[in-house]
């Protein structure tokens, strides 16, 4: 069943009046068209028809099958949001900290002697860095489809447990081949992580709230770097019968296994089934997302939405952003400690030097998402602009690493730290994806493709760091510069296209009876329509 009560009229208008570009200012003034990221600024009708429950729609429909919409007290909503924050964010944040600690275990193992013990030479270390993402790449689409089919909290927890167990197994590796196989399997286990976090965030939070919540759990990335440095420093002092790099894998892997079990037990699967919410709170948790026009969840795979995901112009752009946004990450996360050690620091001091880097990343992410929210509260569309703003330190730091003299250790260390804020930019890219794709099957596929790009960037990144160029890695540094400059161009293009599409939809709907104010947002809120199908959907940029 479709709830596009005015779509035939809209289609007729769009066919009779081909799109000529941006509407003129007179037309905009006539209809009072103005776009805001604060979507609550659009006033809705106070009455609406009950949604018919059917399996084609969103799971949220079951909460409204027997009872119509009722107003929500803002104070009650705020209380429910705080409760949701405590139910969701701590689990995602701790989990994300472990994800980044895992990504840097090989980097710490390198300075603890794994290359010498396993006779890893030449480009083999780069292959070990990249092969993790080959496993991720191979399993990205299947795991996203499985994630749609199974309860997302339990599926995520099970994969975290498997990933921790495989990490512990890496301590038993005796050669390059064994370690490579284990890292590929670890990558497959982690393939559901970021897409799951994005789906969870989109099903619990409004589009305006999503950047801050993403920022809060992604900030654990920075704290993970800092905690990884402290763990590395402590592990380096363990004097026992095993090399320090083996303890690195065993300790962190065991902690991940424990956290996977915790996630399976306590992380709720959806607002509709959450045991921590009563029926009234469930209704509020879902009702407050009506304006998103993206729904909560649908367990039925819809192939037309899959096809639409592959034909949507946003999809290749998100893929490209995943690539160029993570070529720098693929290099820095695996060669960062080697670069710092090249400044003349000892092994143990090198591990500690990652602590301020991680804290700086965390501060950058929080600053970015909270500033964006301040502007969004005033109705501004600023997400793309904040991506560009927080890419500037990375570009500056990369140029510094490329041109500062080798004996300028303090300057080069500061430039290395400046490469951290790209994490804030990537958080905003993730929020663009969750905010601008509707239809659950389409969201699943688009998220998977974004992270195929993420894998591709992380696979390619380490190969720009040639062992012959250690520790300056000139080619690796230039790969960061070029990637960020391409990222700037793609973000500007995406913003232009999304803005133009919003204006086109406004012009079409303004010409219909009732105009923009007459739109029935309730009819399409939980119908599991894609952003292309849903004429009421507006993009955020």
C-alpha angles and dihedrals in degrees: 000000000000125000099203097129093168102028096103090055091047092049091050091052093046091051094047093045111041115210110265099183129269116002116250120260093249091060091048091050091049094057097033092237114182128153125216133180085217093080092184086077088079110086117224133203112271095224130053141166121261113261116246111239112236134152092243092066134070122293087241089074091078090068091057101037094099103024131048128227117294128190118264122224108232092225091052091048091050090052091051092048091053089050091050091050091057091044096051117017102059092054094048093044096051089044092052091049088056091048092059094041087055091051090054098044091090090049091054091042087056093059090042091060108264092134092057096041095049094035093240109174143167114359093345091100090054089050091052088053093049102038090069087066093046087064089046090048094049094050099036099098098037093049092050091053090047089049090057091050101045132051102282098218094052094042091051092047092050091052092049090053091050091047092052091048091051090048090055090050089059088071087068094054114123101183145016095268096055092046091048093053092048092049091050090052090047089054091053090051091051095046092096095051108089096031089050091050090051093049091047092050093048093049094051105035140052118249091255092050095048099081093054093046091046088048091052095053093037089052085071083071088071093042087048089058090049093045090045089055092051092045090048091051091049094044090049088062095053108113107195141118094285130071115257093247090062091054088050091060096039099048098043092042092052092050090051092051091054092048092049090059090048090052093050091053104039111023109096118229099218142344088253095060103026110137091204092066128067121223094269092049091048090054091049092047090055100035092057089060094057092102091055090075087203100098128218109262144326122197094200116091109228111202095198088060090050090053091047091053090057093048098044113106090222092064099067089042091054089047091052091048088052090054101045093037092057106037086084091045093051090056102038096045092054103030101031095097091046091051091050093046087053088064087071102265124139121249096260094043088051090059090052093049088067091065097075089042090057093046091050090053091051092050091048093053094047092046091050098049096042093048090049090051091052091056093041089055087061092051099259125145100222110142096104091045092054090050089056093045094053093046090062096077090050093052091047093047092048092052088049092053089048097051111023115102118258092242092057092088097160093050093047092049091052089049090051090053090050089064089071104080092072083087089066090051091051091051089058090048089055089050090052089056097049092044098047105043122073132182114067097240090046091050091051093051095043091050090050092051092048088055092045083063089045089055093045091053093047091047093050097040100073093050091066088064103081117196089223089062096050128167099012095042096195095183092048092052092049090050087060093050095049093044093053092048091053088048090056091054094048093049092052091049093048092050092051093050096047093047091050092050092052091053092048092053091047091053092051096046093043089062093055124090108280094019122220092327091058096060115126099224092170094062093060102033098094102016092105092238123160121245088254094051095045109078089190093060118108126191126237120216 
